[in-house]
Amino acid sequence: MSRNKARVVAMQALFQLDIDIKSVWYVVTEQAEEEDLDEKDLEYLKSISSAVIENMADIDARISQYSIDWDISRLGKVERAILRLAIGEMLYAEDVPVSVAINEAVRLAKKFGSEQAAKFINGLLGKLSREQFPEEEISPDKES
């Protein structure tokens, strides 16, 4: 099974951070069961959700740093959740290449975000990756 379903559930759970942090774990539990995630994907879902929650101040600071002239509080909740997930993967998921985190974030943005979300997210994550991970070759999503 791929991590796509786990990422979708993680994004939905992290969406709850703006509402009530306790509801994050409710979404993780309920949605993971609904999506019938296997053991490996469930472990990844819990791991990345925990990493984002534990490091949210740092992640949000990076979002603010790279979203020039756009305050993080003005971002849509879906876009903010996708960015938190992607940056969490880039920084804290050692087995996820930076390019995969970016491409998956763009895919989520196209599916769940506003019309311009994919371009914005691709641009922000691309800039962050070039500055934070210059040694990795990044191939941004060309469709966005």
C-alpha positions, 0 to 999 in steps of 0.5 A, spaced: 500 500 500 502 506 498 502 512 503 497 516 499 492 514 503 496 516 510 498 522 507 490 524 506 488 522 513 494 526 516 492 532 512 485 531 514 488 530 521 492 536 521 487 541 519 484 540 526 490 543 529 487 550 527 480 548 531 482 543 537 489 539 537 485 533 541 481 532 535 487 531 531 487 524 534 480 523 533 481 524 526 487 519 525 483 514 529 477 514 525 479 516 518 485 511 519 480 505 520 475 508 515 481 508 509 483 501 512 490 503 512 495 497 513 500 497 519 506 500 516 501 506 513 498 507 520 505 507 523 507 513 518 501 517 519 501 517 527 509 518 526 508 524 521 502 527 525 506 527 532 512 530 528 508 536 526 505 537 532 511 537 536 515 541 531 509 546 529 512 552 531 518 551 527 514 549 521 510 555 522 516 559 522 518 556 516 512 557 512 512 564 514 519 565 512 517 563 505 510 565 504 513 572 502 508 578 504 503 573 506 501 572 513 500 564 515 494 566 519 491 568 512 492 562 509 486 557 508 486 551 513 487 546 508 493 549 505 496 550 511 495 543 513 498 541 507 504 545 508 505 543 515 505 536 513 510 537 507 515 541 511 514 535 516 516 530 511 521 534 509 524 535 516 522 529 520 521 523 515 528 521 514 525 516 509 521 521 504 525 524 499 524 532 499 522 531 492 516 526 494 514 531 499 513 536 495 510 532 489 505 529 494 503 536 497 502 539 490 497 533 489 494 534 495 493 541 494 490 540 487 485 535 490 483 539 496 486 546 496 483 552 492 484 553 485 491 557 486 493 552 492 498 548 488 502 553 485 503 557 491 505 550 495 509 548 489 513 555 489 513 555 497 516 548 498 521 549 492 524 555 495 524 552 502 528 546 499 533 550 495 535 553 501 534 548 506 536 542 502 541 544 496 544 538 496 538 534 494 536 534 486 529 537 486 524 536 480 518 540 482 511 538 479 511 541 472 503 541 472 502 546 477 
